[in-house]
Each structure stands twice: as C-alpha cells, then as structure tokens.
Amino acid sequence: MATADDVRRLALSLPGAMEKLAWGMPTFRLDGGGKIFASLDDDDKVMGVKCPKEDREELIASEPEKFFIRAGHDDNYAWLRVRLAALEGEEELYAILLDSWRQAAPRKLLDAHPELAERTG
C-alpha cells in the first residue's frame, strides 16, 4: 500500500519538484513556474494528480475503487483523485506521478530530461 511518505519521496525525486503547503495540504510543484502536478489530501489517504478531462471517465469507470473526482471541486479541472490504499505498489504510484509531472513540466524541463519526457500511455 502506498503512503503519503511514498508520494512525497517519489514526487520530490522528479526533476524540478518542490513541496509547498497550499490550502492546508502539501502540494508538489515545479520550481520556477509553480505548476502543481500532485497534492495530498489532508487525510494523507488520497492524492490528486493532473489528468486530461477526456481520460478521467474511462479511468474512473475501469477502476472506481482507485480513481475518482471530487464533485464540485474537480469538475472543471484536468485533475483526478487517487486512493493510495488501492494502488498496487510503488511502481504504479511512480508511473502516475511521472505522468502528472510530464503534463505540468514545461518543454525546457522535458528537453533536459529526455529519459523521463516520453509519454508511455
């Protein structure tokens, strides 16, 4: 089972990542522009990540125990919630964080890290 400590460690291992408290919760952002690519809810059991709105419905339908949106809050944003207890291990957690990081990273950062820049899904 993934924990908030795992999220923090893996998120901060990504290039340009920094942690900043916002809305009373830890957020993980890209240094320089401050774009958020992940956050932890105040109960440390749920992580928020970037996800194209057109992909959310399929993810939620295929694994509703893992993925959801917070109605009234995430509706208009490219954001998805992930229940940490439902993740199958650190590899899956890292893949989700990396995908979110890729969506937030500016081209210059992606170009500086070609080994991470290629989207795999």
ChimeraX attribute file (.defattr): number of C-alpha atoms within 10 A of each C-alpha:
attribute: neighborCount
match mode: 1-to-1
recipient: residues
	/A:1	12
	/A:2	19
	/A:3	19
	/A:4	18
	/A:5	10
	/A:6	16
	/A:7	23
	/A:8	18
	/A:9	12
	/A:10	17
	/A:11	26
	/A:12	16
	/A:13	12
	/A:14	18
	/A:15	16
	/A:16	17
	/A:17	21
	/A:18	18
	/A:19	18
	/A:20	15
	/A:21	11
	/A:22	10
	/A:23	9
	/A:24	10
	/A:25	14
	/A:26	19
	/A:27	24
	/A:28	29
	/A:29	23
	/A:30	21
	/A:31	14
	/A:32	10
	/A:33	11
	/A:34	17
	/A:35	17
	/A:36	23
	/A:37	25
	/A:38	26
	/A:39	26
	/A:40	23
	/A:41	16
	/A:42	12
	/A:43	9
	/A:44	16
	/A:45	15
	/A:46	23
	/A:47	24
	/A:48	25
	/A:49	26
	/A:50	23
	/A:51	19
	/A:52	14
	/A:53	15
	/A:54	9
	/A:55	11
	/A:56	19
	/A:57	15
	/A:58	12
	/A:59	15
	/A:60	17
	/A:61	12
	/A:62	11
	/A:63	11
	/A:64	14
	/A:65	13
	/A:66	18
	/A:67	23
	/A:68	21
	/A:69	17
	/A:70	11
	/A:71	8
	/A:72	7
	/A:73	9
	/A:74	15
	/A:75	12
	/A:76	9
	/A:77	12
	/A:78	15
	/A:79	21
	/A:80	25
	/A:81	23
	/A:82	22
	/A:83	19
	/A:84	22
	/A:85	14
	/A:86	16
	/A:87	18
	/A:88	12
	/A:89	14
	/A:90	15
	/A:91	11
	/A:92	12
	/A:93	21
	/A:94	18
	/A:95	13
	/A:96	17
	/A:97	23
	/A:98	21
	/A:99	20
	/A:100	22
	/A:101	28
	/A:102	19
	/A:103	21
	/A:104	21
	/A:105	23
	/A:106	14
	/A:107	12
	/A:108	8
	/A:109	16
	/A:110	18
	/A:111	13
	/A:112	11
	/A:113	13
	/A:114	9
	/A:115	8
	/A:116	17
	/A:117	18
	/A:118	12
	/A:119	9
	/A:120	7
	/A:121	4
